[in-house]
Amino acid sequence: MSNNKIFLSHPEFTHDDINAVNQVLSNFGNRSKSKINFIEKFEDELANFNHVSNAVVLSSGTAAIHLALLAMKIQRGDNIIIPTLTFAATAFPVNYLGAVPTFLDVCKDNWVLDLELLTDYLKKCRKSEIPKAIVSVDLFGKTCDYDELISIANHFEIPILVDSAESLGSNYKDRPSASQGLISVLSFNINKIITTTGGGALLTNDDSLAKTARKLRNQARDDFHWYEHSDTGYNYRMSPILAALGSSQLSRIESIVEKRRQIREFYDHNLSAIPGVTVNLDSKWERSNAWLTTVKFDKALYSNGRNVVRDNLDQAGIESRFVWKPLHLQPIFASCQSFLTGISEEVFENSLCLPSSHTLTRKEIDEVCILIENSLAGVENL
């Protein structure tokens, strides 16, 4: 066994990252008039990388969802569609505005929004009940079929907000996943594909929406030499230090994504020989960033397999994590309307996120896989 703890998704900070942070400090300490705008630089790089016109960097991915909903003019009582299998931060900003989330289940194969279920739901809605927005979540880096989703949304005239917090570097067909929808959002949390240690971004091709988001993130200051405010604003700005770190990390994202995809391939190669163990791979339309490798255990073969594997990994100093507990099961959302097939609950009860740091070695992956195999041998057919 390894003497060092194996983490779920550990950040990597290089000399280039450190130099980028030091450059910010030197820049602000320099009394000359020549200053680098690190915020604008990072925003331009994000927009270019994701093939969109505007990127607005913010203090978190949650803040990005909040400002996206505000820019979309979501109001109290509005109905918002959200896949139930996601982190609670996807839905919290809906609560901030007094809007109402409606949770839909996910597909069996890829765990993202079930578009057939969505279509059936929308067909049954009266005109007054049509949702004001559809939120699609790129779960663990995997995307839904956006061409189909956009076709459905256009038919019912509903805007799409894409939660790409987990999918920076993923492609839907030949396009970045974060280029889909009216607005998309990113997260740069410490465990994400690249990190600024915190922070997020809002992406859009709509200049007006971007302008609104930029104003609201800066306390909604009006364009005067003094402090004047005609709207409620928010302190959702990103620090220049974090922006510089983001620029440095973004410059090597393609190599990070490639390493994570290789790690998932190693897991799939090792675990595919175990009956009833399935690694969640790409759908036909995507090239995901493989942010987290997830594995599902056949409940007919393994009694309590998820829990046994996680406990044994933990005892060995190996970090793993349950997939997101569906939002319709969360106490805070217990009163919300849900349309379910049972897939999200089955995924939650039988699946696990495995260590996926791009710095993992083949030896460490082998260690994880051997422990999984040995753990399941003890619960098989029980």
C-alpha positions, -999 to 999 in steps of 0.1 A, spaced: 0 0 0 11 36 -6 25 55 23 8 87 10 -29 94 10 -45 91 -24 -69 120 -29 -101 122 -50 -91 152 -71 -60 169 -59 -48 203 -73 -14 207 -88 5 241 -85 36 245 -107 64 271 -107 45 289 -135 15 292 -112 36 306 -84 52 330 -108 18 342 -121 7 350 -85 40 368 -78 35 388 -110 2 402 -97 19 413 -64 47 429 -83 23 446 -107 4 462 -78 36 471 -61 49 489 -92 42 526 -91 45 530 -129 13 537 -148 17 505 -169 -6 479 -152 -18 445 -163 -55 438 -160 -54 402 -149 -92 400 -147 -97 410 -184 -68 388 -194 -84 357 -178 -118 366 -192 -105 369 -227 -87 336 -224 -118 318 -211 -140 332 -238 -115 322 -266 -110 287 -252 -148 281 -249 -156 298 -283 -180 324 -268 -180 362 -270 -181 370 -232 -167 355 -200 -174 372 -167 -152 358 -138 -168 357 -104 -162 346 -68 -178 312 -73 -197 289 -96 -228 294 -74 -225 332 -79 -223 326 -116 -256 307 -115 -272 334 -94 -262 362 -117 -272 341 -148 -307 337 -134 -309 374 -126 -297 383 -161 -324 360 -175 -349 379 -154 -360 349 -134 -385 360 -107 -403 348 -76 -426 319 -84 -410 310 -118 -406 273 -125 -370 261 -133 -362 226 -146 -332 210 -130 -319 174 -132 -321 159 -97 -287 142 -99 -264 172 -92 -248 192 -64 -272 214 -44 -254 246 -55 -271 241 -89 -305 247 -73 -297 270 -43 -297 302 -65 -332 293 -76 -342 295 -40 -323 328 -36 -348 344 -60 -379 327 -47 -382 308 -79 -393 271 -78 -371 242 -89 -388 212 -106 -366 181 -105 -364 157 -134 -346 123 -135 -316 114 -155 -307 89 -182 -296 54 -173 -265 53 -194 -250 88 -190 -267 102 -158 -275 136 -173 -310 151 -179 -334 126 -194 -346 144 -225 -375 120 -232 -388 126 -197 -383 164 -203 -403 163 -235 -432 143 -219 -433 167 -190 -434 198 -212 -461 184 -234 -483 180 -203 -477 216 -191 -504 242 -197 -491 274 -213 -490 292 -180 -470 263 -165 -442 263 -191 -408 266 -172 -389 299 -175 -356 281 -178 -340 246 -182 -308 240 -163 -286 212 -179 -258 198 -157 -226 184 -172 -222 157 -146 -186 147 -137 -176 162 -170 -202 144 -192 -226 163 -213 -261 158 -225 -271 157 -262 -273 195 -266 -285 195 -302 -316 175 -290 -320 196 -259 -318 229 -278 -344 216 -303 -367 208 -274 -361 241 -257 -366 261 -289 -399 243 -296 -412 254 -262 -394 287 -263 -374 281 -230 -339 294 -225 -311 270 -214 -287 276 -186 -258 251 -187 -241 242 -154 -206 234 -168 -190 236 -133 -176 201 -138 -169 201 -175 -144 228 -185 -124 211 -213 -152 188 -223 -165 189 -259 -200 183 -272 -193 170 -307 -167 195 -320 -177 223 -296 -168 232 -260 -196 221 -237 -196 255 -220 -205 271 -254 -240 256 -253 -271 273 -241 -279 310 -236 -256 311 -206 -231 286 -191 -213 287 -158 -179 273 -147 -163 266 -113 -127 269 -103 -130 252 -69 -100 236 -54 -109 201 -68 -119 211 -103 -101 204 -136 -82 237 -132 -84 257 -100 -80 293 -88 -86 278 -53 -121 293 -56 -141 312 -81 -162 308 -111 -173 323 -144 -204 331 -165 -201 326 -203 -224 339 -229 -227 351 -265 -252 377 -254 -235 410 -248 -264 425 -229 -265 396 -205 -227 398 -199 -230 436 -193 -257 429 -167 -236 403 -150 -205 426 -149 -225 453 -133 -242 431 -107 -209 415 -96 -195 449 -87 -222 460 -63 -243 473 -92 -224 505 -93 -237 530 -119 -213 548 -143 -205 578 -122 -173 591 -106 -191 587 -72 -208 557 -58 -243 555 -71 -266 525 -72 -300 521 -89 -301 483 -85 -292 458 -58 -257 445 -64 -234 418 -51 -198 415 -41 -191 386 -65 -158 399 -79 -128 376 -85 -94 387 -71 -67 395 -97 -45 370 -79 -70 342 -86 -74 354 -121 -37 352 -128 -36 317 -113 -65 307 -135 -47 320 -166 -16 299 -157 -37 268 -151 -58 273 -182 -27 273 -204 -21 236 -197 -57 224 -195 -55 202 -226 -27 181 -210 -46 179 -178 -77 166 -196 -57 141 -215 -42 127 -183 -76 124 -167 -89 106 -197 -60 82 -196 -67 76 -159 -103 67 -167 -91 43 -194 -67 26 -169 -96 22 -145 -119 8 -172 -91 -17 -184 -85 -29 -148 -121 -30 -136 -139 -43 -167 -127 -79 -158 -148 -78 -126 -184 -89 -133 -210 -62 -125 -186 -33 -123 -190 -6 -149 -170 26 -154 -191 55 -168 -175 63 -202 -183 89 -228 -215 91 -248 -213 90 -286 -216 127 -289 -189 139 -265 -153 139 -255 -155 146 -218 -128 159 -195 -131 128 -173 -130 151 -143 -140 123 -119 -140 86 -129 -172 71 -116 -180 34 -112 -213 16 -107 -218 -17 -90 -245 -42 -100 -268 -43 -70 -280 -78 -81 -244 -91 -76 -231 -71 -47 -250 -64 -15 -240 -30 -2 -210 -30 -26 -207 8 -27 -204 12 10 -180 -17 15 -157 -5 -12 -157 31 1 -150 20 37 -121 -2 26 -106 25 4 -109 50 33 -92 26 57 -63 23 32 -60 61 30 -77 64 -4 -103 91 -8 -135 83 -27 -169 99 -27 -205 90 -32 -221 105 -63 -244 134 -56 -274 126 -35 -304 134 -57 -319 168 -49 -354 155 -46 -341 135 -16 -326 165 1 -346 179 30 -344 215 18 -361 205 -15 -386 179 -1 -416 200 -10 -406 205 -46 -422 189 -76 -403 159 -91 -407 137 -121 -388 105 -115 -379 72 -131 -358 58 -103 -325 61 -122 -310 88 -100 -317 69 -68 -302 37 -83 -271 56 -94 -267 72 -60 -271 39 -41 -247 19 -62 -220 42 -75 -188 58 -64 -164 85 -75 -128 72 -76 -95 91 -72 -90 110 -105 -62 135 -99 -42 140 -130 -11 135 -110 -21 98 -101 5 72 -111 -4 39 -127 8 21 -96 -17 41 -75 -45 33 -99 -36 -4 -98 -37 -2 -60 -72 13 -60 -84 -14 -84 -69 -43 -65 -86 -30 -33 -119 -27 -51 -117 -63 -64 -108 -77 -30 -136 -57 -14 -162 -70 -38 -150 -106 -33 -163 -103 2 -198 -91 -7 -205 -111 -39 -239 -129 -40 -247 -119 -4 
